[in-house]
Amino acid sequence: MPKENILALLAGGDRRSIGRADEVAAMVSKSPKLFSRLIAGLWSQDAVVRMRAADAAEKITRKNQAVLRPHKKALLGLMHEAMEKEMRWHLAVLIPRLPLNVRERLMAMAALHHYLEDRSSIVRTFALQGMADLAQGDPGLRLNVIDILQQSVSRGTPAMKARSRKLLLQLQRLSSEPE
């Protein structure tokens, strides 16, 4: 199959499977010019393609965050529009990988606060991760995020409690370092 048809590789099956998302992530990592085609999949009519495109994009940007930059405005908009849990949890970790100005960071934080109200524990857990990731690069957000994480340790789901404890250690270590 030609590289231009990467979205076709993501189709089929249901949302319980990542399908060929790992294969697509590897393919796009080797040819970053394909990243725009992959990102276009986040707006596909097919929910399975949307979810798998988000999964592949998240995996690619663990090592190459620069490919996200041209898509910043669209991704910030999508973060506020996304209703599917699979999209939300991937966006919660993708957005903090972008170079955000103060206004954009506050917009992302507002969306992540909204995600904390999601029915899905996974979305809420990844929202906490996204908040902590944003706070790592912004000392002004740190105290607020530490407070949210402390509340989550006492009132969250088991996954939220475990993630919050880990994130608290990281942020508290950062807060104690001289700037």
C-alpha positions as CSV (number, residue, x, y, z in Angstrom):
1,M,0.0,0.0,0.0
2,P,1.4,3.4,-0.9
3,K,2.4,5.7,1.9
4,E,-0.2,8.2,0.9
5,N,-2.9,5.8,2.1
6,I,-1.8,5.7,5.7
7,L,-5.3,6.5,6.9
8,A,-6.6,3.4,5.1
9,L,-4.2,1.4,7.2
10,L,-6.0,2.7,10.3
11,A,-9.5,1.7,9.2
12,G,-11.4,-1.4,10.2
13,G,-12.3,-3.2,13.3
14,D,-13.5,-1.4,16.4
15,R,-12.2,1.1,19.0
16,R,-11.1,-1.7,21.3
17,S,-8.2,-2.4,19.1
18,I,-5.3,-0.2,18.0
19,G,-5.2,-2.0,14.7
20,R,-2.2,-1.0,12.7
21,A,-1.5,2.2,14.6
22,D,2.0,1.1,15.6
23,E,2.8,0.3,12.0
24,V,1.6,3.7,10.9
25,A,3.5,5.4,13.7
26,A,6.7,3.7,12.6
27,M,6.1,4.5,8.9
28,V,5.4,8.2,9.7
29,S,8.4,8.4,12.1
30,K,10.6,7.4,9.1
31,S,8.8,9.9,6.8
32,P,7.7,12.9,8.9
33,K,6.3,14.5,5.8
34,L,3.4,12.1,6.2
35,F,2.5,13.5,9.6
36,S,0.1,16.1,8.2
37,R,-1.8,13.3,6.5
38,L,-2.0,11.4,9.8
39,I,-3.2,14.5,11.6
40,A,-5.9,14.9,9.0
41,G,-7.2,11.6,10.3
42,L,-8.2,13.3,13.6
43,W,-11.1,14.8,11.7
44,S,-12.0,11.6,9.8
45,Q,-15.7,10.6,9.5
46,D,-14.6,7.2,10.8
47,A,-14.3,7.1,14.6
48,V,-11.9,4.2,14.5
49,V,-9.6,6.1,12.1
50,R,-9.8,9.2,14.4
51,M,-8.8,7.2,17.5
52,R,-6.0,5.3,15.8
53,A,-4.6,8.5,14.2
54,A,-4.5,10.1,17.6
55,D,-2.8,7.1,19.0
56,A,-0.2,7.0,16.3
57,A,0.4,10.8,16.6
58,E,0.9,10.5,20.3
59,K,3.5,7.7,19.8
60,I,5.4,9.6,17.1
61,T,5.5,12.8,19.2
62,R,7.1,11.1,22.2
63,K,10.3,11.4,20.3
64,N,9.6,14.1,17.7
65,Q,7.5,16.9,19.1
66,A,8.4,19.3,16.3
67,V,6.0,17.7,13.9
68,L,3.1,19.0,16.0
69,R,4.0,22.7,15.6
70,P,2.3,23.3,12.2
71,H,-0.9,21.9,13.7
72,K,-1.0,23.8,16.9
73,K,-4.1,26.0,16.3
74,A,-6.1,23.1,14.9
75,L,-5.2,20.8,17.8
76,L,-6.0,23.4,20.4
77,G,-9.4,23.8,18.7
78,L,-10.0,20.1,18.6
79,M,-9.1,19.8,22.2
80,H,-12.2,21.9,23.1
81,E,-14.4,20.1,20.5
82,A,-13.5,16.4,21.1
83,M,-16.2,14.4,22.8
84,E,-14.8,10.8,22.4
85,K,-12.8,9.6,25.3
86,E,-10.1,8.1,23.0
87,M,-9.5,11.5,21.4
88,R,-9.5,13.3,24.7
89,W,-7.0,11.1,26.4
90,H,-4.6,11.4,23.5
91,L,-5.1,15.2,23.1
92,A,-4.4,15.6,26.9
93,V,-0.9,14.3,26.4
94,L,-0.3,15.7,22.9
95,I,-1.1,19.4,23.6
96,P,1.5,19.9,26.3
97,R,4.1,18.8,23.7
98,L,3.4,22.0,21.8
99,P,5.3,25.2,22.3
100,L,2.4,27.2,23.9
101,N,2.3,30.9,24.7
102,V,0.6,32.0,28.0
103,R,-2.8,32.4,26.5
104,E,-2.6,29.0,24.7
105,R,-1.4,27.3,27.9
106,L,-4.4,28.7,29.8
107,M,-6.7,27.5,27.1
108,A,-5.2,24.1,27.3
109,M,-5.5,24.1,31.1
110,A,-9.2,25.1,30.9
111,A,-9.8,22.2,28.5
112,L,-8.0,19.8,30.8
113,H,-10.0,21.0,33.8
114,H,-13.1,20.2,31.8
115,Y,-11.6,16.8,31.0
116,L,-11.5,16.2,34.8
117,E,-15.3,16.0,34.7
118,D,-15.3,13.3,32.0
119,R,-17.1,10.0,32.8
120,S,-13.9,8.1,31.7
121,S,-11.3,7.5,34.4
122,I,-8.7,7.2,31.6
123,V,-9.6,10.7,30.3
124,R,-9.4,12.1,33.9
125,T,-6.1,10.4,34.5
126,F,-4.5,11.7,31.3
127,A,-5.9,15.2,32.0
128,L,-3.9,15.1,35.3
129,Q,-0.9,14.0,33.2
130,G,-1.4,16.9,30.8
131,M,-1.8,19.4,33.6
132,A,1.4,18.2,35.2
133,D,3.3,18.3,31.9
134,L,2.1,21.9,31.3
135,A,3.1,22.9,34.9
136,Q,6.6,21.4,34.5
137,G,7.4,24.2,32.0
138,D,5.4,26.9,33.8
139,P,6.1,27.6,37.5
140,G,3.0,29.8,37.6
141,L,0.8,26.8,37.1
142,R,2.7,24.5,39.4
143,L,1.0,25.3,42.8
144,N,-2.5,25.0,41.3
145,V,-1.7,21.7,39.6
146,I,-0.1,20.4,42.8
147,D,-3.3,21.2,44.6
148,I,-5.4,19.4,42.0
149,L,-3.1,16.4,42.2
150,Q,-3.3,16.3,46.0
151,Q,-7.1,16.3,45.7
152,S,-7.0,13.5,43.2
153,V,-4.8,11.4,45.5
154,S,-7.6,11.5,48.1
155,R,-10.7,11.5,45.9
156,G,-9.7,10.0,42.5
157,T,-10.1,6.6,41.0
158,P,-7.3,4.1,41.7
159,A,-5.6,5.0,38.4
160,M,-5.9,8.8,39.2
161,K,-4.5,8.3,42.7
162,A,-1.5,6.3,41.4
163,R,-0.7,8.8,38.6
164,S,-1.2,11.8,40.9
165,R,1.2,10.4,43.5
166,K,3.9,10.0,40.8
167,L,3.2,13.4,39.3
168,L,3.3,15.1,42.7
169,L,6.8,13.8,43.3
170,Q,8.0,15.2,40.0
171,L,6.4,18.6,40.5
172,Q,7.4,18.9,44.1
173,R,11.0,18.1,43.2
174,L,10.8,20.9,40.5
175,S,9.3,23.3,43.0
176,S,12.1,22.8,45.4
177,E,14.8,23.4,42.9
178,P,16.1,27.0,42.6
179,E,15.0,28.7,39.4
